[in-house]
Amino acid sequence: MHDDTPDRHAELSAAALAGELTAAEEAELAALDAARPDAEAERAELAALVARLEGVEAWDDAEPSDPLAARIAAIDDAADVAAPAPAIAPAPPTAPVAAPVSLDARRRRRRRLLPLVAAAAACLAIGVGIGAAAFGERGGEDVAGAPGALGAIEEVDFVGAPASIAIDGAVVAHTWGTETVLTIEGLAAGETYTVVVVGEDGTEHASGAMLGSEVPVDCRLNAAVLREDVASVEIRTSSGDELAHADVVDV
């Protein structure tokens, strides 16, 4: 039985673009595609977009900050305590199991490609006619609250951009990091832009990438840094120059 959630479709699409599908996953993707006749055409367009974004550092392998690492460890510890011990030890596998290193390498390749697929779907879709909702664009989860409150939309003002570019932005605090929400008009069509969240200590945390479009671009991008440790958010051009930045209030 396959998982027919949008996130699973996006994950398998990323694996297909990376050439990493197993035979079982190919069958699963085909079943998901059957429910959406336009899926294969969309994936072909995504492949072209991903190819253009390959030079962008879309995944940050840096270690999380100490507070974030502590929260992750606490979640893992709670899961270990909650998980009941098996009454009977599982029988040894009757067939060889793939070496963990190979599996990890495969997951890393998918992990690096999935943000590009997500960027293409959520940030580039409006410009090329691909349905962002088909790849799990989120909505309706944000709540009202003070800056830094978990899940609360916090409007921020981006400054420094040319007069021809209009930017509406916000940040959202999560237990796993900080989300940046953007709607931008006037970006040069086909140009690559990156979003970087800057910590109070000056550390830069990659948040994602997008392509400019002749129509407004909507993005939700994530960085692995807690909201209380964030000082600003920057949008940069493909050459690394700052296009605009927004300072955030201390929380």
Contacts in CASP RR format, 6 or more apart in sequence:
PFRMAT RR
TARGET T0000
AUTHOR 0000-0000-0000
METHOD contacts of the structure
MODEL  1
MHDDTPDRHAELSAAALAGELTAAEEAELAALDAARPDAEAERAELAALV
ARLEGVEAWDDAEPSDPLAARIAAIDDAADVAAPAPAIAPAPPTAPVAAP
VSLDARRRRRRRLLPLVAAAAACLAIGVGIGAAAFGERGGEDVAGAPGAL
GAIEEVDFVGAPASIAIDGAVVAHTWGTETVLTIEGLAAGETYTVVVVGE
DGTEHASGAMLGSEVPVDCRLNAAVLREDVASVEIRTSSGDELAHADVVD
V
2 8 0 8 1.000
2 28 0 8 1.000
2 31 0 8 1.000
2 32 0 8 1.000
3 28 0 8 1.000
4 31 0 8 1.000
4 32 0 8 1.000
4 35 0 8 1.000
6 133 0 8 1.000
6 134 0 8 1.000
6 135 0 8 1.000
6 136 0 8 1.000
7 136 0 8 1.000
8 32 0 8 1.000
9 29 0 8 1.000
9 32 0 8 1.000
9 36 0 8 1.000
9 39 0 8 1.000
9 134 0 8 1.000
9 135 0 8 1.000
10 114 0 8 1.000
10 117 0 8 1.000
10 118 0 8 1.000
10 121 0 8 1.000
10 135 0 8 1.000
10 136 0 8 1.000
11 110 0 8 1.000
11 114 0 8 1.000
12 21 0 8 1.000
12 25 0 8 1.000
12 28 0 8 1.000
12 29 0 8 1.000
12 32 0 8 1.000
13 29 0 8 1.000
13 39 0 8 1.000
13 43 0 8 1.000
13 46 0 8 1.000
13 117 0 8 1.000
13 135 0 8 1.000
14 110 0 8 1.000
14 113 0 8 1.000
14 114 0 8 1.000
14 116 0 8 1.000
14 117 0 8 1.000
15 21 0 8 1.000
15 25 0 8 1.000
15 29 0 8 1.000
15 110 0 8 1.000
15 113 0 8 1.000
16 29 0 8 1.000
16 43 0 8 1.000
17 43 0 8 1.000
17 46 0 8 1.000
17 47 0 8 1.000
17 50 0 8 1.000
17 113 0 8 1.000
17 117 0 8 1.000
18 109 0 8 1.000
18 110 0 8 1.000
18 113 0 8 1.000
20 106 0 8 1.000
20 109 0 8 1.000
20 110 0 8 1.000
21 29 0 8 1.000
32 39 0 8 1.000
33 39 0 8 1.000
33 40 0 8 1.000
36 134 0 8 1.000
39 134 0 8 1.000
42 130 0 8 1.000
42 131 0 8 1.000
42 134 0 8 1.000
45 128 0 8 1.000
45 130 0 8 1.000
46 117 0 8 1.000
46 120 0 8 1.000
46 121 0 8 1.000
46 130 0 8 1.000
49 116 0 8 1.000
49 120 0 8 1.000
49 124 0 8 1.000
49 128 0 8 1.000
49 211 0 8 1.000
50 113 0 8 1.000
50 116 0 8 1.000
50 117 0 8 1.000
50 120 0 8 1.000
52 190 0 8 1.000
52 192 0 8 1.000
52 211 0 8 1.000
53 116 0 8 1.000
53 119 0 8 1.000
53 120 0 8 1.000
53 192 0 8 1.000
53 209 0 8 1.000
53 211 0 8 1.000
54 116 0 8 1.000
56 116 0 8 1.000
56 192 0 8 1.000
56 194 0 8 1.000
56 208 0 8 1.000
56 209 0 8 1.000
56 238 0 8 1.000
57 194 0 8 1.000
57 206 0 8 1.000
58 112 0 8 1.000
58 115 0 8 1.000
58 116 0 8 1.000
58 119 0 8 1.000
58 206 0 8 1.000
58 208 0 8 1.000
58 209 0 8 1.000
59 111 0 8 1.000
59 112 0 8 1.000
59 115 0 8 1.000
59 206 0 8 1.000
60 205 0 8 1.000
60 206 0 8 1.000
60 223 0 8 1.000
60 224 0 8 1.000
62 203 0 8 1.000
62 205 0 8 1.000
62 224 0 8 1.000
63 69 0 8 1.000
64 72 0 8 1.000
64 224 0 8 1.000
64 225 0 8 1.000
65 203 0 8 1.000
65 225 0 8 1.000
65 226 0 8 1.000
65 229 0 8 1.000
67 226 0 8 1.000
67 228 0 8 1.000
67 229 0 8 1.000
68 176 0 8 1.000
68 177 0 8 1.000
68 224 0 8 1.000
68 225 0 8 1.000
68 226 0 8 1.000
71 175 0 8 1.000
71 176 0 8 1.000
71 226 0 8 1.000
72 176 0 8 1.000
115 208 0 8 1.000
116 209 0 8 1.000
117 135 0 8 1.000
118 135 0 8 1.000
119 208 0 8 1.000
119 209 0 8 1.000
119 210 0 8 1.000
119 219 0 8 1.000
119 221 0 8 1.000
120 130 0 8 1.000
121 130 0 8 1.000
121 131 0 8 1.000
121 132 0 8 1.000
121 134 0 8 1.000
121 135 0 8 1.000
121 136 0 8 1.000
121 137 0 8 1.000
122 132 0 8 1.000
122 135 0 8 1.000
122 136 0 8 1.000
122 137 0 8 1.000
122 218 0 8 1.000
122 219 0 8 1.000
122 220 0 8 1.000
123 209 0 8 1.000
123 210 0 8 1.000
123 211 0 8 1.000
123 217 0 8 1.000
123 218 0 8 1.000
123 219 0 8 1.000
123 221 0 8 1.000
124 130 0 8 1.000
124 210 0 8 1.000
124 211 0 8 1.000
124 212 0 8 1.000
124 213 0 8 1.000
124 217 0 8 1.000
125 131 0 8 1.000
125 132 0 8 1.000
125 135 0 8 1.000
125 137 0 8 1.000
126 132 0 8 1.000
126 213 0 8 1.000
126 215 0 8 1.000
126 216 0 8 1.000
126 217 0 8 1.000
126 218 0 8 1.000
127 213 0 8 1.000
127 214 0 8 1.000
127 215 0 8 1.000
127 217 0 8 1.000
128 213 0 8 1.000
132 218 0 8 1.000
137 220 0 8 1.000
138 220 0 8 1.000
141 151 0 8 1.000
142 151 0 8 1.000
142 152 0 8 1.000
142 153 0 8 1.000
142 172 0 8 1.000
143 149 0 8 1.000
143 151 0 8 1.000
143 152 0 8 1.000
143 153 0 8 1.000
144 152 0 8 1.000
144 153 0 8 1.000
145 152 0 8 1.000
146 152 0 8 1.000
146 251 0 8 1.000
147 154 0 8 1.000
147 248 0 8 1.000
147 249 0 8 1.000
147 251 0 8 1.000
148 154 0 8 1.000
148 173 0 8 1.000
148 227 0 8 1.000
148 228 0 8 1.000
148 251 0 8 1.000
149 173 0 8 1.000
150 173 0 8 1.000
150 174 0 8 1.000
150 175 0 8 1.000
151 172 0 8 1.000
151 173 0 8 1.000
151 174 0 8 1.000
152 172 0 8 1.000
152 173 0 8 1.000
153 170 0 8 1.000
153 172 0 8 1.000
153 181 0 8 1.000
154 170 0 8 1.000
154 171 0 8 1.000
154 172 0 8 1.000
154 173 0 8 1.000
154 248 0 8 1.000
155 169 0 8 1.000
155 170 0 8 1.000
156 169 0 8 1.000
156 170 0 8 1.000
156 171 0 8 1.000
156 233 0 8 1.000
156 246 0 8 1.000
156 247 0 8 1.000
156 248 0 8 1.000
157 246 0 8 1.000
158 167 0 8 1.000
158 169 0 8 1.000
158 233 0 8 1.000
158 235 0 8 1.000
158 244 0 8 1.000
158 245 0 8 1.000
158 246 0 8 1.000
159 244 0 8 1.000
159 245 0 8 1.000
159 246 0 8 1.000
160 242 0 8 1.000
160 243 0 8 1.000
160 244 0 8 1.000
160 245 0 8 1.000
161 167 0 8 1.000
161 235 0 8 1.000
161 243 0 8 1.000
161 244 0 8 1.000
164 186 0 8 1.000
165 184 0 8 1.000
165 185 0 8 1.000
165 186 0 8 1.000
165 187 0 8 1.000
165 243 0 8 1.000
165 244 0 8 1.000
166 184 0 8 1.000
166 185 0 8 1.000
166 186 0 8 1.000
167 182 0 8 1.000
167 183 0 8 1.000
167 184 0 8 1.000
167 235 0 8 1.000
167 244 0 8 1.000
168 182 0 8 1.000
168 183 0 8 1.000
168 184 0 8 1.000
169 180 0 8 1.000
169 181 0 8 1.000
169 182 0 8 1.000
169 183 0 8 1.000
169 246 0 8 1.000
170 180 0 8 1.000
170 181 0 8 1.000
171 178 0 8 1.000
171 179 0 8 1.000
171 180 0 8 1.000
171 181 0 8 1.000
171 227 0 8 1.000
171 230 0 8 1.000
171 233 0 8 1.000
171 248 0 8 1.000
172 178 0 8 1.000
172 179 0 8 1.000
172 181 0 8 1.000
173 226 0 8 1.000
173 227 0 8 1.000
173 228 0 8 1.000
173 251 0 8 1.000
174 222 0 8 1.000
174 227 0 8 1.000
176 222 0 8 1.000
176 224 0 8 1.000
177 222 0 8 1.000
177 223 0 8 1.000
177 224 0 8 1.000
177 225 0 8 1.000
177 226 0 8 1.000
177 227 0 8 1.000
178 197 0 8 1.000
178 222 0 8 1.000
178 223 0 8 1.000
178 225 0 8 1.000
178 226 0 8 1.000
178 227 0 8 1.000
178 230 0 8 1.000
179 220 0 8 1.000
179 221 0 8 1.000
179 222 0 8 1.000
179 223 0 8 1.000
180 195 0 8 1.000
180 197 0 8 1.000
180 207 0 8 1.000
180 219 0 8 1.000
180 220 0 8 1.000
180 221 0 8 1.000
180 222 0 8 1.000
180 223 0 8 1.000
180 233 0 8 1.000
181 219 0 8 1.000
181 220 0 8 1.000
182 195 0 8 1.000
182 210 0 8 1.000
182 217 0 8 1.000
182 218 0 8 1.000
182 219 0 8 1.000
182 220 0 8 1.000
182 221 0 8 1.000
182 235 0 8 1.000
183 216 0 8 1.000
183 217 0 8 1.000
183 218 0 8 1.000
183 219 0 8 1.000
184 210 0 8 1.000
184 212 0 8 1.000
184 216 0 8 1.000
184 217 0 8 1.000
184 219 0 8 1.000
184 235 0 8 1.000
185 215 0 8 1.000
185 216 0 8 1.000
185 217 0 8 1.000
186 212 0 8 1.000
187 193 0 8 1.000
187 210 0 8 1.000
187 211 0 8 1.000
187 212 0 8 1.000
187 213 0 8 1.000
187 217 0 8 1.000
188 212 0 8 1.000
189 211 0 8 1.000
189 212 0 8 1.000
189 213 0 8 1.000
189 214 0 8 1.000
190 211 0 8 1.000
190 212 0 8 1.000
190 213 0 8 1.000
191 211 0 8 1.000
191 212 0 8 1.000
191 237 0 8 1.000
191 238 0 8 1.000
192 209 0 8 1.000
192 210 0 8 1.000
192 211 0 8 1.000
192 212 0 8 1.000
192 237 0 8 1.000
192 238 0 8 1.000
193 209 0 8 1.000
193 210 0 8 1.000
193 211 0 8 1.000
193 212 0 8 1.000
193 235 0 8 1.000
193 236 0 8 1.000
193 237 0 8 1.000
193 238 0 8 1.000
193 243 0 8 1.000
194 206 0 8 1.000
194 207 0 8 1.000
194 208 0 8 1.000
194 209 0 8 1.000
194 210 0 8 1.000
194 235 0 8 1.000
194 236 0 8 1.000
194 238 0 8 1.000
194 240 0 8 1.000
195 207 0 8 1.000
195 208 0 8 1.000
195 209 0 8 1.000
195 210 0 8 1.000
195 219 0 8 1.000
195 221 0 8 1.000
195 233 0 8 1.000
195 234 0 8 1.000
195 235 0 8 1.000
195 236 0 8 1.000
196 204 0 8 1.000
196 205 0 8 1.000
196 206 0 8 1.000
196 207 0 8 1.000
196 223 0 8 1.000
196 233 0 8 1.000
196 234 0 8 1.000
196 236 0 8 1.000
197 204 0 8 1.000
197 205 0 8 1.000
197 207 0 8 1.000
197 223 0 8 1.000
197 225 0 8 1.000
197 230 0 8 1.000
197 232 0 8 1.000
197 233 0 8 1.000
197 234 0 8 1.000
198 204 0 8 1.000
198 205 0 8 1.000
198 230 0 8 1.000
198 231 0 8 1.000
198 232 0 8 1.000
198 233 0 8 1.000
198 234 0 8 1.000
199 205 0 8 1.000
199 225 0 8 1.000
199 229 0 8 1.000
199 230 0 8 1.000
199 231 0 8 1.000
199 232 0 8 1.000
200 229 0 8 1.000
200 230 0 8 1.000
200 231 0 8 1.000
201 229 0 8 1.000
202 231 0 8 1.000
203 225 0 8 1.000
205 223 0 8 1.000
205 224 0 8 1.000
205 225 0 8 1.000
206 223 0 8 1.000
207 221 0 8 1.000
207 222 0 8 1.000
207 223 0 8 1.000
207 233 0 8 1.000
208 221 0 8 1.000
208 222 0 8 1.000
210 217 0 8 1.000
210 219 0 8 1.000
211 217 0 8 1.000
227 248 0 8 1.000
227 251 0 8 1.000
228 251 0 8 1.000
230 248 0 8 1.000
231 247 0 8 1.000
231 248 0 8 1.000
232 245 0 8 1.000
232 246 0 8 1.000
232 247 0 8 1.000
232 248 0 8 1.000
233 245 0 8 1.000
233 246 0 8 1.000
233 248 0 8 1.000
234 242 0 8 1.000
234 243 0 8 1.000
234 244 0 8 1.000
234 245 0 8 1.000
235 242 0 8 1.000
235 243 0 8 1.000
235 244 0 8 1.000
235 245 0 8 1.000
236 242 0 8 1.000
236 243 0 8 1.000
237 243 0 8 1.000
END
